[in-house]
Amino acid sequence: MDPKVTAVELMSFYVLKLTFEDNDVRMFDVSLFLEKGIFQELKDESYFRLVSVAFGGVQWPHEQDFSKDTLYLLSFPEDI
Protein backbone atom coordinates (compact mmCIF):
# COMPACT_ATOMS: atom_id res chain seq x y z
CA MET A 1 0.00 0.00 0.00
CA ASP A 2 1.36 3.40 -1.02
CA PRO A 3 1.36 6.46 1.27
CA LYS A 4 -1.37 9.10 1.11
CA VAL A 5 -0.89 12.52 -0.47
CA THR A 6 -0.88 15.27 2.15
CA ALA A 7 -0.18 18.29 -0.10
CA VAL A 8 -0.35 19.18 -3.77
CA GLU A 9 1.27 22.13 -5.51
CA LEU A 10 1.27 23.19 -9.18
CA MET A 11 4.82 23.28 -10.51
CA SER A 12 3.94 24.03 -14.13
CA PHE A 13 0.95 23.45 -16.31
CA TYR A 14 0.10 19.72 -16.03
CA VAL A 15 2.83 18.90 -13.47
CA LEU A 16 1.93 18.43 -9.82
CA LYS A 17 4.33 18.41 -6.89
CA LEU A 18 3.03 15.89 -4.37
CA THR A 19 4.00 15.49 -0.74
CA PHE A 20 3.17 12.10 0.73
CA GLU A 21 2.55 11.23 4.38
CA ASP A 22 6.04 9.71 4.64
CA ASN A 23 7.47 13.14 3.60
CA ASP A 24 8.46 11.80 0.17
CA VAL A 25 8.12 14.56 -2.45
CA ARG A 26 7.39 13.42 -6.00
CA MET A 27 6.35 14.95 -9.33
CA PHE A 28 3.34 13.73 -11.33
CA ASP A 29 2.82 14.63 -15.00
CA VAL A 30 -0.91 14.78 -15.73
CA SER A 31 -0.36 15.47 -19.46
CA LEU A 32 -0.19 11.72 -20.13
CA PHE A 33 -3.91 11.47 -19.32
CA LEU A 34 -5.35 14.57 -21.04
CA GLU A 35 -6.74 12.77 -24.08
CA LYS A 36 -8.66 10.24 -22.00
CA GLY A 37 -12.37 10.71 -21.26
CA ILE A 38 -13.16 12.96 -18.32
CA PHE A 39 -9.55 14.14 -18.02
CA GLN A 40 -9.89 16.27 -21.19
CA GLU A 41 -11.42 19.03 -19.07
CA LEU A 42 -8.05 19.37 -17.31
CA LYS A 43 -6.66 20.99 -20.48
CA ASP A 44 -8.27 24.23 -19.28
CA GLU A 45 -5.53 25.87 -17.21
CA SER A 46 -7.89 27.72 -14.87
CA TYR A 47 -9.77 24.49 -14.15
CA PHE A 48 -6.54 22.52 -13.74
CA ARG A 49 -5.51 24.92 -10.97
CA LEU A 50 -8.52 23.78 -8.89
CA VAL A 51 -6.76 20.55 -7.89
CA SER A 52 -6.97 19.57 -4.23
CA VAL A 53 -6.05 16.70 -1.92
CA ALA A 54 -8.91 14.27 -1.32
CA PHE A 55 -9.07 10.78 0.19
CA GLY A 56 -5.28 10.39 0.06
CA GLY A 57 -5.11 11.26 -3.65
CA VAL A 58 -5.97 14.37 -5.68
CA GLN A 59 -9.16 15.52 -7.36
CA TRP A 60 -10.84 18.33 -9.27
CA PRO A 61 -14.38 19.72 -8.78
CA HIS A 62 -16.01 17.62 -11.51
CA GLU A 63 -14.71 14.43 -9.90
CA GLN A 64 -11.65 13.77 -12.02
CA ASP A 65 -9.23 12.13 -9.64
CA PHE A 66 -6.08 10.09 -9.21
CA SER A 67 -5.71 7.61 -6.39
CA LYS A 68 -2.74 7.61 -4.05
CA ASP A 69 -1.55 4.36 -5.62
CA THR A 70 -1.59 5.76 -9.17
CA LEU A 71 0.11 8.96 -8.04
CA TYR A 72 2.88 7.16 -6.20
CA LEU A 73 3.55 4.52 -8.84
CA LEU A 74 3.54 6.90 -11.83
CA SER A 75 5.35 9.84 -10.23
CA PHE A 76 9.06 10.48 -10.02
CA PRO A 77 11.32 11.90 -7.30
CA GLU A 78 11.51 15.68 -7.16
CA ASP A 79 15.28 15.78 -7.66
CA ILE A 80 15.35 14.04 -11.05
All heavy atoms as an XYZ file, in Angstrom:
664
protein
N       0.831     -1.172      0.000
C       0.000      0.000      0.000
C       0.884      1.246      0.000
O       1.819      1.353      0.769
C      -0.912     -0.012      1.220
C      -1.755      1.209      1.233
S      -3.237      1.390      2.202
C      -3.267      0.389      3.546
N       0.566      2.184     -0.891
C       1.359      3.398     -1.017
C       0.868      4.478     -0.055
O      -0.298      4.491      0.335
C       1.286      3.892     -2.465
C       1.915      2.898     -3.426
O       3.028      2.433     -3.129
O       1.297      2.565     -4.445
N       1.751      5.415      0.324
C       1.360      6.464      1.272
C       0.353      7.441      0.665
O       0.276      7.608     -0.547
C       2.681      7.154      1.595
C       3.560      6.863      0.438
C       3.137      5.521     -0.084
N      -0.383      8.111      1.530
C      -1.373      9.095      1.107
C      -0.706     10.426      0.772
O       0.309     10.794      1.359
C      -2.385      9.336      2.223
C      -3.238      8.150      2.540
C      -4.179      8.479      3.685
C      -5.018      7.279      4.048
N      -5.893      7.577      5.195
N      -1.317     11.163     -0.145
C      -0.892     12.518     -0.466
C      -1.385     13.441      0.645
O      -2.547     13.369      1.052
C      -1.469     12.966     -1.832
C      -1.142     14.432     -2.098
C      -0.947     12.082     -2.957
N      -0.500     14.310      1.125
C      -0.885     15.272      2.155
C      -0.894     16.703      1.635
O      -1.495     17.578      2.247
C       0.046     15.188      3.373
O       1.393     15.424      2.954
C      -0.068     13.827      4.049
N      -0.210     16.944      0.495
C      -0.183     18.289     -0.096
C       0.051     18.178     -1.590
O       0.748     17.275     -2.064
C       0.916     19.132      0.543
N      -0.551     19.108     -2.335
C      -0.349     19.180     -3.775
C      -0.069     20.624     -4.149
O      -0.656     21.552     -3.592
C      -1.575     18.627     -4.557
C      -2.835     19.421     -4.249
C      -1.306     18.594     -6.053
N       0.873     20.800     -5.060
C       1.274     22.130     -5.512
C       1.476     22.071     -7.022
O       2.037     21.102     -7.544
C       2.576     22.520     -4.808
C       3.125     23.852     -5.169
C       4.454     24.118     -4.463
O       4.772     23.446     -3.464
O       5.182     25.006     -4.948
N       1.041     23.119     -7.733
C       1.271     23.191     -9.177
C       2.690     23.670     -9.435
O       3.092     24.718     -8.938
C       0.298     24.173     -9.823
C      -1.159     23.766     -9.787
C      -2.037     24.932    -10.201
C      -1.399     22.587    -10.690
N       3.451     22.889    -10.177
C       4.821     23.283    -10.510
C       4.857     23.976    -11.866
O       5.571     24.924    -12.070
C       5.737     22.067    -10.515
C       5.897     21.457     -9.145
S       6.436     22.658     -7.914
C       8.074     23.020     -8.497
N       4.118     23.444    -12.806
C       3.935     24.035    -14.126
C       2.639     23.457    -14.642
O       2.042     22.576    -14.009
C       5.106     23.692    -15.048
O       5.166     22.300    -15.271
N       2.207     23.953    -15.763
C       0.953     23.450    -16.308
C       1.085     21.952    -16.553
O       2.006     21.506    -17.228
C       0.620     24.207    -17.586
C      -0.822     24.127    -17.977
C      -1.829     23.995    -17.026
C      -1.179     24.185    -19.294
C      -3.158     23.927    -17.395
C      -2.508     24.119    -19.679
C      -3.497     23.990    -18.720
N       0.205     21.176    -15.938
C       0.104     19.721    -16.027
C       1.076     18.951    -15.130
O       1.067     17.734    -15.136
C       0.238     19.201    -17.460
C      -0.698     19.829    -18.437
C      -0.239     20.284    -19.661
C      -2.051     19.975    -18.157
C      -1.099     20.849    -20.579
C      -2.918     20.547    -19.077
C      -2.434     20.989    -20.277
O      -3.281     21.561    -21.181
N       1.920     19.616    -14.374
C       2.826     18.903    -13.473
C       2.492     19.275    -12.029
O       2.432     20.451    -11.675
C       4.306     19.217    -13.767
C       5.212     18.514    -12.764
C       4.668     18.801    -15.189
N       2.268     18.244    -11.221
C       1.931     18.431     -9.817
C       3.090     17.996     -8.932
O       3.709     16.964     -9.177
C       0.709     17.583     -9.445
C      -0.567     17.819    -10.229
C      -1.626     16.812     -9.805
C      -1.060     19.238    -10.054
N       3.358     18.783     -7.918
C       4.326     18.410     -6.885
C       3.518     17.839     -5.728
O       2.646     18.511     -5.179
C       5.120     19.630     -6.434
C       6.136     19.331     -5.357
C       6.882     20.608     -4.989
C       7.875     20.399     -3.890
N       8.589     21.656     -3.574
N       3.791     16.595     -5.385
C       3.031     15.888     -4.368
C       3.896     15.617     -3.143
O       5.032     15.169     -3.272
C       2.543     14.546     -4.922
C       1.763     14.604     -6.229
C       1.601     13.205     -6.793
C       0.421     15.272     -6.009
N       3.348     15.877     -1.986
C       4.004     15.495     -0.741
C       3.172     14.364     -0.146
O       1.947     14.488     -0.014
C       4.081     16.669      0.246
O       4.768     17.755     -0.389
C       4.815     16.268      1.522
N       3.838     13.271      0.178
C       3.174     12.101      0.735
C       3.354     12.071      2.248
O       4.241     12.742      2.789
C       3.733     10.824      0.091
C       3.344     10.689     -1.355
C       4.100     11.275     -2.355
C       2.212      9.978     -1.717
C       3.739     11.160     -3.692
C       1.838      9.849     -3.048
C       2.603     10.440     -4.038
N       2.537     11.273      2.925
C       2.548     11.233      4.384
C       3.880     10.775      4.974
O       4.172     11.047      6.128
C       1.401     10.376      4.912
C       1.469      8.919      4.529
C       0.225      8.147      4.958
O      -0.570      8.657      5.771
O       0.057      7.024      4.470
N       4.716     10.123      4.166
C       6.042      9.709      4.641
C       7.103     10.777      4.342
O       8.293     10.525      4.408
C       6.434      8.359      4.038
C       6.548      8.381      2.526
O       6.294      9.446      1.896
O       6.880      7.332      1.945
N       6.640     11.978      3.951
C       7.471     13.136      3.598
C       8.214     12.986      2.276
O       9.087     13.799      1.962
C       8.434     13.513      4.719
C       7.695     14.034      5.925
O       6.724     14.787      5.785
N       8.108     13.622      7.098
N       7.908     11.958      1.510
C       8.462     11.798      0.172
C       7.817     12.854     -0.721
O       6.607     13.052     -0.679
C       8.145     10.391     -0.344
C       8.947      9.998     -1.563
O       9.856     10.754     -1.973
O       8.664      8.921     -2.121
N       8.625     13.553     -1.514
C       8.118     14.560     -2.448
C       8.377     14.054     -3.858
O       9.510     13.708     -4.211
C       8.802     15.928     -2.218
C       8.323     16.946     -3.234
C       8.538     16.410     -0.795
N       7.301     13.992     -4.656
C       7.388     13.424     -5.998
C       6.630     14.306     -6.980
O       5.742     15.064     -6.592
C       6.824     12.005     -6.001
C       7.585     11.071     -5.050
C       6.990      9.690     -4.971
N       7.082      8.964     -6.220
C       8.148      8.281     -6.639
N       9.242      8.249     -5.880
N       8.137      7.632     -7.776
N       6.979     14.186     -8.252
C       6.351     14.946     -9.328
C       5.468     14.011    -10.155
O       5.856     12.871    -10.437
C       7.422     15.569    -10.215
C       8.476     16.356     -9.456
S       7.807     17.711     -8.515
C       7.648     18.895     -9.803
N       4.285     14.511    -10.548
C       3.344     13.727    -11.329
C       2.931     14.534    -12.549
O       2.431     15.652    -12.429
C       2.118     13.375    -10.480
C       1.107     12.521    -11.188
C       1.352     11.182    -11.418
C      -0.087     13.068    -11.624
C       0.410     10.392    -12.069
C      -1.036     12.286    -12.261
C      -0.784     10.947    -12.484
N       3.137     13.971    -13.735
C       2.815     14.632    -14.996
C       1.432     14.189    -15.464
O       1.249     13.067    -15.922
C       3.877     14.276    -16.039
C       3.694     15.007    -17.348
O       2.697     15.738    -17.506
O       4.552     14.848    -18.230
N       0.476     15.084    -15.363
C      -0.908     14.783    -15.732
C      -1.090     14.769    -17.247
O      -2.041     14.173    -17.755
C      -1.867     15.801    -15.075
C      -3.315     15.532    -15.446
C      -1.699     15.785    -13.561
N      -0.186     15.356    -18.006
C      -0.356     15.468    -19.463
C      -0.530     14.119    -20.155
O      -1.149     14.040    -21.215
C       0.809     16.240    -20.094
O       2.010     15.507    -19.998
N      -0.049     13.060    -19.551
C      -0.186     11.720    -20.134
C      -1.629     11.244    -20.179
O      -1.953     10.289    -20.885
C       0.653     10.726    -19.331
C       2.129     11.071    -19.180
C       2.790     10.125    -18.196
C       2.813     11.022    -20.525
N      -2.517     11.907    -19.453
C      -3.908     11.468    -19.324
C      -4.911     12.407    -20.009
O      -6.102     12.121    -20.021
C      -4.280     11.363    -17.843
C      -3.458     10.354    -17.110
C      -2.249     10.719    -16.533
C      -3.855      9.036    -17.017
C      -1.475      9.795    -15.856
C      -3.086      8.103    -16.354
C      -1.890      8.476    -15.775
N      -4.447     13.514    -20.573
C      -5.347     14.570    -21.037
C      -6.226     14.209    -22.229
O      -7.196     14.903    -22.500
C      -4.544     15.834    -21.357
C      -3.885     16.479    -20.148
C      -3.066     17.672    -20.581
C      -4.905     16.864    -19.106
N      -5.915     13.167    -22.941
C      -6.739     12.768    -24.084
C      -7.744     11.687    -23.712
O      -8.467     11.187    -24.571
C      -5.847     12.292    -25.233
C      -4.910     13.364    -25.774
C      -5.644     14.617    -26.255
O      -6.736     14.494    -26.855
O      -5.134     15.729    -26.010
N      -7.810     11.346    -22.444
C      -8.661     10.237    -21.997
C      -9.915     10.746    -21.299
O      -9.841     11.374    -20.243
C      -7.874      9.316    -21.063
C      -6.676      8.718    -21.755
C      -5.867      7.845    -20.854
C      -4.656      7.383    -21.635
N      -3.906      6.360    -21.057
N     -11.070     10.478    -21.877
C     -12.374     10.709    -21.263
C     -12.509     11.975    -20.458
O     -12.291     13.073    -20.956
N     -12.855     11.810    -19.180
C     -13.155     12.959    -18.323
C     -11.938     13.844    -18.043
O     -12.098     14.988    -17.622
C     -13.785     12.521    -16.987
C     -12.814     11.681    -16.158
C     -15.087     11.791    -17.208
C     -13.270     11.434    -14.735
N     -10.753     13.345    -18.290
C      -9.548     14.137    -18.022
C      -9.331     15.243    -19.048
O      -8.525     16.144    -18.831
C      -8.317     13.239    -17.944
C      -8.343     12.297    -16.775
C      -8.512     10.945    -16.960
C      -8.238     12.776    -15.483
C      -8.553     10.074    -15.885
C      -8.280     11.921    -14.392
C      -8.441     10.561    -14.594
N     -10.051     15.231    -20.172
C      -9.886     16.268    -21.191
C     -10.198     17.657    -20.647
O      -9.622     18.644    -21.087
C     -10.747     15.955    -22.410
C     -10.250     14.737    -23.165
C     -11.052     14.452    -24.409
O     -11.551     15.364    -25.048
N     -11.172     13.187    -24.758
N     -11.087     17.743    -19.674
C     -11.424     19.033    -19.071
C     -10.215     19.668    -18.375
O     -10.148     20.891    -18.210
C     -12.572     18.854    -18.082
C     -13.124     20.152    -17.556
C     -14.361     19.977    -16.703
O     -14.685     18.839    -16.296
O     -15.005     21.005    -16.419
N      -9.236     18.859    -17.998
C      -8.045     19.372    -17.308
C      -7.143     20.183    -18.239
O      -6.199     20.828    -17.776
C      -7.255     18.223    -16.683
C      -7.998     17.381    -15.647
C      -7.083     16.290    -15.106
C      -8.558     18.230    -14.536
N      -7.422     20.180    -19.534
C      -6.655     20.995    -20.478
C      -6.864     22.482    -20.236
O      -6.029     23.295    -20.609
C      -7.050     20.660    -21.919
C      -6.643     19.281    -22.356
C      -7.149     19.040    -23.771
C      -6.894     17.637    -24.235
N      -7.442     17.409    -25.593
N      -7.968     22.834    -19.616
C      -8.266     24.227    -19.283
C      -7.423     24.613    -18.068
O      -7.617     24.085    -16.969
C      -9.757     24.355    -18.970
C     -10.165     25.761    -18.573
O      -9.375     26.489    -17.928
O     -11.309     26.130    -18.887
N      -6.491     25.545    -18.270
C      -5.532     25.874    -17.209
C      -6.203     26.386    -15.938
O      -5.804     26.025    -14.835
C      -4.519     26.897    -17.709
C      -3.418     27.175    -16.714
C      -2.309     28.052    -17.266
O      -2.357     28.415    -18.447
O      -1.407     28.366    -16.480
N      -7.227     27.201    -16.073
C      -7.891     27.716    -14.867
C      -8.587     26.593    -14.105
O      -8.603     26.591    -12.870
C      -8.868     28.838    -15.214
O      -9.884     28.365    -16.063
N      -9.147     25.629    -14.813
C      -9.772     24.489    -14.152
C      -8.711     23.578    -13.537
O      -8.872     23.103    -12.410
C     -10.650     23.705    -15.136
C     -11.364     22.550    -14.487
C     -12.420     22.761    -13.614
C     -10.956     21.245    -14.721
C     -13.058     21.699    -12.987
C     -11.595     20.178    -14.105
C     -12.638     20.411    -13.242
O     -13.270     19.364    -12.620
N      -7.614     23.365    -14.252
C      -6.536     22.515    -13.743
C      -6.035     23.008    -12.388
O      -5.720     22.217    -11.504
C      -5.389     22.463    -14.750
C      -4.307     21.494    -14.376
C      -4.456     20.148    -14.624
C      -3.133     21.927    -13.785
C      -3.463     19.237    -14.279
C      -2.133     21.036    -13.437
C      -2.295     19.684    -13.687
N      -6.011     24.322    -12.213
C      -5.514     24.923    -10.970
C      -6.410     24.639     -9.756
O      -6.023     24.915     -8.626
C      -5.362     26.433    -11.141
C      -4.271     26.799    -12.119
C      -4.124     28.309    -12.254
N      -3.057     28.640    -13.154
C      -1.768     28.608    -12.842
N      -1.402     28.247    -11.638
N      -0.857     28.917    -13.735
N      -7.585     24.066     -9.978
C      -8.515     23.783     -8.885
C      -8.247     22.436     -8.200
O      -9.053     21.974     -7.393
C      -9.959     23.815     -9.403
C     -10.410     25.152     -9.992
C     -11.826     25.026    -10.556
C     -10.321     26.269     -8.967
N      -7.120     21.836     -8.488
C      -6.759     20.550     -7.889
C      -6.671     20.667     -6.368
O      -6.278     21.715     -5.831
C      -5.428     20.021     -8.474
C      -4.258     20.909     -8.099
C      -5.189     18.579     -8.072
N      -7.062     19.597     -5.690
C      -6.966     19.566     -4.230
C      -6.713     18.134     -3.765
O      -6.917     17.175     -4.513
C      -8.246     20.102     -3.589
O      -9.344     19.283     -3.928
N      -6.260     18.016     -2.526
C      -6.047     16.704     -1.919
C      -7.404     16.172     -1.462
O      -8.204     16.913     -0.879
C      -5.087     16.804     -0.712
C      -4.974     15.471      0.010
C      -3.726     17.295     -1.164
N      -7.649     14.894     -1.755
C      -8.908     14.267     -1.321
C      -8.710     12.768     -1.174
O      -8.179     12.116     -2.074
C     -10.007     14.548     -2.331
N      -9.099     12.235     -0.047
C      -9.069     10.785      0.192
C      -7.701     10.155     -0.058
O      -7.588      9.044     -0.554
C     -10.133     10.081     -0.660
C     -11.494     10.691     -0.520
C     -12.036     11.461     -1.529
C     -12.223     10.511      0.654
C     -13.291     12.035     -1.390
C     -13.480     11.087      0.797
C     -14.018     11.847     -0.229
N      -6.641     10.899      0.223
C      -5.285     10.389      0.055
C      -4.728     10.536     -1.329
O      -3.571     10.232     -1.589
N      -5.539     11.017     -2.272
C      -5.108     11.264     -3.653
C      -5.373     12.724     -3.985
O      -5.371     13.575     -3.093
N      -5.614     13.016     -5.275
C      -5.973     14.373     -5.682
C      -7.229     14.320     -6.535
O      -7.518     13.308     -7.181
C      -4.833     15.085     -6.453
C      -3.592     15.225     -5.593
C      -4.514     14.390     -7.762
N      -7.963     15.454     -6.536
C      -9.165     15.516     -7.355
C      -9.449     16.943     -7.794
O      -8.885     17.888     -7.256
C     -10.370     14.957     -6.619
C     -10.931     15.851     -5.542
C     -12.208     15.292     -4.938
O     -12.539     14.133     -5.105
N     -12.933     16.129     -4.215
N     -10.351     17.064     -8.764
C     -10.843     18.333     -9.272
C     -12.346     18.383     -9.022
O     -12.976     17.348     -8.762
C     -10.521     18.465    -10.761
C      -9.074     18.740    -11.020
C      -8.498     19.955    -11.230
C      -8.005     17.792    -11.110
N      -7.150     19.832    -11.422
C      -6.808     18.492    -11.355
C      -7.932     16.402    -10.986
C      -5.578     17.883    -11.489
C      -6.702     15.781    -11.119
C      -5.537     16.521    -11.372
N     -12.969     19.569     -9.130
C     -14.380     19.725     -8.782
C     -15.369     18.810     -9.524
O     -16.388     18.434     -8.961
C     -14.670     21.195     -9.100
C     -13.357     21.866     -8.921
C     -12.343     20.866     -9.406
N     -15.083     18.460    -10.755
C     -16.014     17.619    -11.511
C     -15.662     16.136    -11.393
O     -15.969     15.349    -12.277
C     -16.078     18.056    -12.968
C     -16.574     19.461    -13.118
N     -16.310     20.229    -14.225
C     -17.315     20.247    -12.284
C     -16.848     21.419    -14.074
N     -17.462     21.455    -12.903
N     -15.003     15.802    -10.303
C     -14.710     14.433     -9.896
C     -13.632     13.701    -10.698
O     -13.504     12.487    -10.607
C     -15.991     13.602     -9.817
C     -16.957     14.179     -8.798
C     -18.202     13.346     -8.618
O     -18.274     12.221     -9.129
O     -19.115     13.834     -7.931
N     -12.839     14.410    -11.469
C     -11.649     13.772    -12.018
C     -10.726     13.551    -10.825
O     -10.601     14.430     -9.969
C     -10.931     14.677    -13.030
C     -11.724     15.016    -14.250
C     -12.492     16.323    -14.132
O     -12.758     16.820    -13.057
N     -12.863     16.869    -15.265
N     -10.111     12.386    -10.774
C      -9.228     12.131     -9.644
C      -8.160     11.100     -9.986
O      -8.265     10.386    -10.975
C     -10.021     11.674     -8.417
C     -10.709     10.329     -8.605
O     -10.739      9.800     -9.729
O     -11.225      9.795     -7.611
N      -7.134     11.101     -9.154
C      -6.079     10.092     -9.214
C      -5.911      9.551     -7.807
O      -5.794     10.318     -6.848
C      -4.751     10.689     -9.700
C      -4.767     11.106    -11.139
C      -4.962     12.432    -11.501
C      -4.593     10.165    -12.143
C      -4.980     12.815    -12.828
C      -4.604     10.534    -13.478
C      -4.806     11.859    -13.816
N      -5.881      8.243     -7.697
C      -5.712      7.611     -6.389
C      -4.270      7.743     -5.915
O      -3.349      7.964     -6.704
C      -6.078      6.132     -6.468
O      -5.089      5.427     -7.204
N      -4.087      7.551     -4.627
C      -2.739      7.612     -4.052
C      -1.825      6.577     -4.682
O      -0.641      6.830     -4.889
C      -2.784      7.452     -2.535
C      -3.301      6.105     -2.063
C      -3.413      6.072     -0.552
C      -3.925      4.764     -0.048
N      -2.981      3.675     -0.086
N      -2.363      5.416     -5.016
C      -1.548      4.362     -5.623
C      -1.062      4.774     -7.008
O       0.117      4.632     -7.330
C      -2.336      3.056     -5.711
C      -2.695      2.514     -4.336
O      -1.862      2.615     -3.421
O      -3.815      2.005     -4.176
N      -1.965      5.291     -7.828
C      -1.593      5.760     -9.171
C      -0.561      6.870     -9.071
O       0.446      6.862     -9.783
C      -2.832      6.259     -9.926
O      -3.737      5.171    -10.095
C      -2.458      6.840    -11.286
N      -0.812      7.822     -8.190
C       0.107      8.957     -8.041
C       1.495      8.506     -7.616
O       2.501      8.984     -8.146
C      -0.456      9.955     -7.030
C      -1.730     10.673     -7.482
C      -2.341     11.422     -6.317
C      -1.444     11.592     -8.646
N       1.573      7.599     -6.689
C       2.878      7.161     -6.204
C       3.617      6.335     -7.255
O       4.802      6.548     -7.507
C       2.749      6.376     -4.896
C       4.058      6.272     -4.174
C       4.518      7.312     -3.382
C       4.865      5.147     -4.317
C       5.738      7.239     -2.738
C       6.093      5.062     -3.670
C       6.523      6.112     -2.887
O       7.739      6.050     -2.264
N       2.910      5.423     -7.882
C       3.553      4.523     -8.843
C       3.981      5.218    -10.132
O       4.976      4.831    -10.750
C       2.625      3.353     -9.165
C       2.368      2.396     -8.001
C       1.278      1.400     -8.376
C       3.641      1.683     -7.593
N       3.236      6.245    -10.560
C       3.539      6.904    -11.829
C       4.245      8.242    -11.672
O       4.482      8.943    -12.646
C       2.247      7.091    -12.642
C       1.527      5.802    -13.031
C       0.270      6.116    -13.846
C       2.442      4.860    -13.792
N       4.613      8.589    -10.461
C       5.345      9.837    -10.229
C       6.841      9.552    -10.139
O       7.269      8.397    -10.118
C       4.847     10.515     -8.950
O       5.085      9.682     -7.832
N       7.603     10.618    -10.101
C       9.059     10.478    -10.022
C       9.610     11.404     -8.935
O       8.984     12.412     -8.617
C       9.717     10.739    -11.379
C       9.316     12.047    -12.006
C      10.040     13.208    -11.782
C       8.183     12.125    -12.816
C       9.667     14.404    -12.350
C       7.794     13.334    -13.393
C       8.541     14.474    -13.157
N      10.735     11.055     -8.363
C      11.316     11.897     -7.303
C      11.546     13.324     -7.769
O      11.876     13.558     -8.935
C      12.651     11.205     -6.983
C      12.459      9.792     -7.434
C      11.550      9.870     -8.637
N      11.384     14.248     -6.863
C      11.506     15.681     -7.158
C      12.878     16.043     -7.723
O      12.992     16.907     -8.582
C      11.248     16.478     -5.889
C      11.378     17.964     -6.066
C      11.182     18.700     -4.763
O      11.454     18.148     -3.687
O      10.749     19.855     -4.836
N      13.917     15.378     -7.289
C      15.280     15.781     -7.663
C      15.777     15.197     -8.986
O      16.943     15.337     -9.311
C      16.257     15.457     -6.540
C      16.212     13.987     -6.137
O      15.404     13.233     -6.680
O      16.992     13.609     -5.252
N      14.909     14.575     -9.749
C      15.351     14.036    -11.053
C      15.178     15.074    -12.122
O      14.279     15.813    -12.160
C      14.568     12.757    -11.427
C      14.989     11.622    -10.529
C      14.785     12.399    -12.879
C      14.334     10.298    -10.798
